[in-house]
């Protein structure tokens, strides 16, 4: 099976939902709910990726620390400098990064500018199966 490039995976998500670092957690949660997505990407006015804010951040950072969502800025709640890939990278590489890093969303950046985002659910079952197969091979080699 050919490893699909991420630019083929992300066709329907070329314009990810973005907010500035001064937006609030409440703004981000409303945007995620309205768009039925699991993350908001935090960018500067030029489109440079600054961070990512996910549903997990809302629960684990904001909820656990009892921070007021309407007053907490994304700059204080986001994951800074998230792992990224170029859109030409392969699907299996992206899945491997997400599995190894324990995250579900992966921003795609080209020439320093955000161009999209993929999540674990964007990949085909055969790509997940191939990753599991590769993991099995590595376990046998240990």
Secondary structure, 3 states (H helix, E strand, C coil): CCCCEHHHHCHHHCCCCEECCCCEHHHHHHHHHHHCCCEEEEECCCCCEEEEEEHHHHHHHHHCCCCCCCCCEHHHHCEECCCEECCCCEHHHHHHHHHHHCCCEEEEEECCEEEEEEEHHHCCHHHHHHHHHHHHHHHHHC
